[in-house]
Amino acid sequence: MKRLLLILTTLTGLASVTDAQTNDNAGKIYVLNEKFYMDGIPLNDGELYYFLGEDVYKEEYLPAQKKIRTANTLGYIGGTCMGAGIGLAAGQLISSAVYGFEITAKPYVIYGSITLAGLIPTLVAFSLSKNGNATYARIADSYNKRTGKVLELTLGPASSGFGISLNF
């Protein structure tokens, strides 16, 4: 039993080592939380300008960055309005229940209007954010395809056991 456990542990360790060797992302750009990274290090605007080139930087990256920043601002404004409307309505309900005030529709119409007014910039922010992030992903993917490896030899699991693959 101990021998079987030792063999299974060894094989599992070898399989994880070969998997780690096949997932090579060195020198590739990826996007995480609206920032570009290379080898785990965040890239600043100057480095992005250098890696992407002037055309991609000015025509794709800067407009996408502007969309994302606008989306963040609109999201904060919309979220604040929505939270204020919902909070005021909840406060009105609680105070009516605790102090026995009469519940009328007028304040709730106002609070609902505030909430709906906050919903509009929130929806616009969602759309801008999705568009900007999609552009970021397209920029990273385009860079990674342009700077891909010319020749790659991989040893790894295959359908019939282990195999060697040559990618070019």
N, C-alpha and C positions, 0 to 999 in steps of 0.2 A: 504494500500500500504506500509506503514511504517512497519507494522507487518510482511508482506511477505519479505521485504528487510532484516529485522532483522533475520528472520528464515533462509533465504538463506545464510546470512553472517555467522551465527552460524554453520550451516551445513558445509559450506566450511572450516571454521576454524577447526572443528572437523575432517574432512576428511584429512586435511593437517597434523594434529597432529598424527593421526593414521598412516599415510604414513611415517612420520618421525620416528615413533617407530618401524616400520617394516624394515627399511633400516639400519641395524646395522652393521657397518664396524669396530667396535672396535677390535683391535688386528690383523687386516688383513694388509698384505703388498700390496701396489699397486705401479705402475710405472708411473711417470709423468716427461716428458722432460728428459728422460734417467737417472733418479734418482729414488731410492726406497724410499718410504714413509710408515710410520706406524702412524696412528692416526694424520695425517697432519704434522708429523715431519720428516724431511729428515734423512735417516739412513746413518751413515758413514761405512767405510769398516769393522771396528771392530765389529760393531753391526750386520752387515750382516753376518759376519763369525759366530757370536754367534747364530743367528736365523736360518741360512741355514745349518750349519754344515760344517765340513771340506771338505767332498767329493763334495758336490754341489758347495761350494765356489770355490774350486780349479779347478774342472772339467768343470763347466758350467759358473759360474759368471765371473771369471777372463778372459777366452777366449772371452766371449761376450763383456766384457769391453774393451778388446784390439781391437776387431773388430770395436766397436763404436768410439774409439779414433782414430784409423787409418782412419775410414770413415770421421771423422771430418777434419783431416789433409788433406786428399785427396780432400775433398769437397772444402776446402779453396784454395788449389792450382789450382784445375780445374776451380773454379769460377773466380779466378783472371785471369787465362789465357783467359778464354772465354770473360770476361769483357774487357780485354786489346785488344783482337782481334776485338771485336765489336766496342769498343771505337775508336780504330785507324782507322777502316774503316769509321766510321761516321765522324771522324775529316777530313779524306781525302776527303770525299764527300762534306762536308761543305766548306772546303778550296777551292776545285775545283769550287764549285758554286759561292763562293764569289769573288775569285780572277781570275776566268776564266781560270784556268789551264786545260790542256787537260787530260781527264780521260783515263788512261791506265789500263790494266788488271793485270799487274805484282804486284803492291802493294796489290791489293785485293786478289790475290792468296795467298800472304804471310799472310795477315790478316785472311783469311779464314783458313789457315793451323794452325795458332796460336789458333783460336777458336776451331777447331776440335781437336787439341792437348789437349785443356782444357776439351773437352767433354769426353774423355776417362777416366781420373781419376774421373770425376764427376759421370759417370755411375757406375764405380767400387765402389765409395763411397756410392751411393744409394743402391747398392746390399748389401754391408757390413752392412750398417746402418739398413736396413730392417731385415737382418738375426740376428744382435745383439739385436735389439729391440724385435724380436719374442722370442729370448732366454730369455730375461729379463721378458717378459710377462709369459712365460712358468714357469720360476722359481717362480714368485710371485703366479701364480695359483697353482702350486704344493705345496708351503708352506701353502697357505690358505686352501687347501683340507686336508692337514695333521693335521692342527691345528683347524679344524672346530668344531663347537659346537656338543656336544653329544646329547643333547635334547633341542628342541626349541618349545615354545608354542607361537603362533602368533594369534592375533585378528586383522582382517582386512577385506577389501571389498572382496566379493565373487560374483559369478555369480547370486546368488539369494538374494543379500543384503550383510549383514555382516556375517562373519563366523569365526570359530576357527580352526586353523590347528596345528597339532602336527607333528613336523619334527624330525626324529632321524636318 
